[in-house]
Amino acid sequence: MFCRMSEMSDSFDVDALEFQAVRALLISKLATPLGRTAVEALAPAATAEQAQERLDAVGALRARIDGGVGMPLSGAVEVRSWLRRFFDGEHAFQAQDAADLKRALRTAERCRRWCLAAAAPLASFAQQVPALQDLVDELEQLVDDRGEVLDTASAKLRELRREIERHKRAVESAMAGVLAIGDVRRCLQAPEPSWRNGRPVLQVKADYRQRVRGVLHDRSASGATLFVEPEAVVEVANRLGDARAAENREINVVLADAARGLRRYGPQVGAGVE
């Protein structure tokens, strides 16, 4: 009974202080979605000493900001929706995950250094957070901010992409040779080649299908245009497709290796995000 009455009293006190309104005001000022759960977890201090510690920290924060140096929060994104499941081995690590985590940890490291340069309460807080710059640097080599796996992720990936560029040029050269044939050009709806399902094609008038030898990949909704891969292009396009498939396999290998490495730093990553 005492416990229930105590809880009711606590709830009454919180309502009397309009604590929910304070939370709502704080949430409206958030610079990053990562702060919302922290604000929602706020409660009145249990003791005067705890309240004073919090006030001292806020004072140090205000003094740092008044010094003209704002907290470097830009770029932080929400990663906690998948992060715990990832460390538990229940979430497949994707390139976009790596990019989002890199941005979050990069911001965490900037904020840690920002707090270290402040007065004691903030500096003491920052000293409890692990340095994450080395991990951020590794992720910078893996993906860009858009989630594209970079050539620097592995030597094999870099070489495969060079090979892809060589095959692209070979496809362009073969297609140019086909387009140089006057009889072929007269059969086209459009003079430029295009791509369908990863294959280079020409837009052939349906009535002239028999004059352009090759593989039919698609047709327009009206049926008036056929998308045909010229016979002379098929082999070089196959080599390009093989190189792209090898690129995708290597990207999966790189991401799997990165995931194994990251799982060793679960506590540090968690502390950085918090």
PEWO-V482260 format. One record per residue. RES is the residue in one letter. OMEGA is omega in whole degrees, 0 to 359 (* if undefined). BURIAL is # if it has 16 or more other C-alpha atoms within 10 Angstrom, else .. Layout:
RES:OMEGA:BURIAL + RES:OMEGA:BURIAL
This chain:
M:179:. + F:181:. + C:181:. + R:179:. + M:179:. + S:180:. + E:179:. + M:179:. + S:179:. + D:181:. + S:179:. + F:181:. + D:180:. + V:179:. + D:180:. + A:179:. + L:185:. + E:184:. + F:178:. + Q:178:. + A:178:. + V:178:. + R:181:# + A:177:. + L:179:. + L:181:. + I:180:# + S:182:. + K:185:. + L:177:. + A:181:. + T:179:. + P:180:. + L:183:# + G:189:. + R:182:# + T:178:. + A:179:. + V:181:# + E:180:. + A:181:. + L:175:. + A:177:. + P:179:. + A:183:. + A:182:. + T:177:. + A:180:. + E:179:. + Q:178:. + A:180:. + Q:177:. + E:180:. + R:179:. + L:177:. + D:180:# + A:178:# + V:178:. + G:179:. + A:178:# + L:180:# + R:180:. + A:180:. + R:180:# + I:179:. + D:177:. + G:176:. + G:181:. + V:181:. + G:178:. + M:186:# + P:185:# + L:185:# + S:177:. + G:181:# + A:178:# + V:181:# + E:179:# + V:187:# + R:180:. + S:180:. + W:190:. + L:181:# + R:179:. + R:177:. + F:180:# + F:176:# + D:179:. + G:184:. + E:181:. + H:178:. + A:184:. + F:181:# + Q:180:. + A:179:# + Q:175:# + D:180:# + A:180:# + A:180:# + D:179:# + L:177:# + K:181:# + R:180:# + A:182:# + L:176:# + R:177:# + T:179:# + A:181:# + E:177:# + R:181:# + C:177:# + R:180:# + R:178:# + W:180:# + C:179:# + L:181:# + A:182:. + A:179:# + A:191:# + A:184:. + P:179:# + L:179:# + A:179:# + S:177:. + F:183:. + A:180:# + Q:178:. + Q:181:. + V:181:# + P:174:# + A:187:# + L:187:# + Q:180:. + D:179:. + L:177:# + V:180:# + D:178:. + E:179:. + L:176:# + E:178:# + Q:185:. + L:186:# + V:170:# + D:185:# + D:179:# + R:181:. + G:177:# + E:177:. + V:188:# + L:176:. + D:182:# + T:181:. + A:177:# + S:179:# + A:180:. + K:179:# + L:179:# + R:181:. + E:178:. + L:180:# + R:173:# + R:178:. + E:178:# + I:179:# + E:178:. + R:180:. + H:176:# + K:179:# + R:178:. + A:178:# + V:179:# + E:180:# + S:180:. + A:180:# + M:178:# + A:178:. + G:178:. + V:183:# + L:178:# + A:180:. + I:184:. + G:181:. + D:178:. + V:182:# + R:181:# + R:181:. + C:190:# + L:172:# + Q:180:. + A:185:. + P:184:. + E:175:. + P:177:# + S:182:. + W:174:. + R:179:. + N:178:. + G:181:. + R:179:# + P:184:# + V:171:# + L:179:# + Q:188:# + V:174:# + K:186:# + A:183:# + D:184:. + Y:184:. + R:185:# + Q:182:. + R:179:. + V:183:# + R:179:. + G:185:# + V:177:. + L:181:. + H:185:# + D:175:# + R:179:# + S:180:. + A:181:. + S:183:. + G:183:. + A:183:. + T:177:# + L:179:# + F:189:# + V:174:# + E:184:# + P:181:# + E:183:. + A:184:. + V:190:# + V:186:# + E:180:. + V:177:# + A:175:# + N:179:. + R:176:# + L:179:# + G:178:# + D:180:. + A:178:# + R:177:# + A:177:. + A:176:# + E:180:# + N:178:. + R:180:. + E:176:# + I:178:# + N:178:# + V:180:. + V:181:# + L:178:# + A:178:. + D:180:. + A:180:# + A:178:# + R:179:. + G:182:. + L:183:# + R:177:. + R:183:. + Y:182:. + G:181:# + P:181:. + Q:179:# + V:179:# + G:180:# + A:179:. + G:180:# + V:179:# + E:*:.
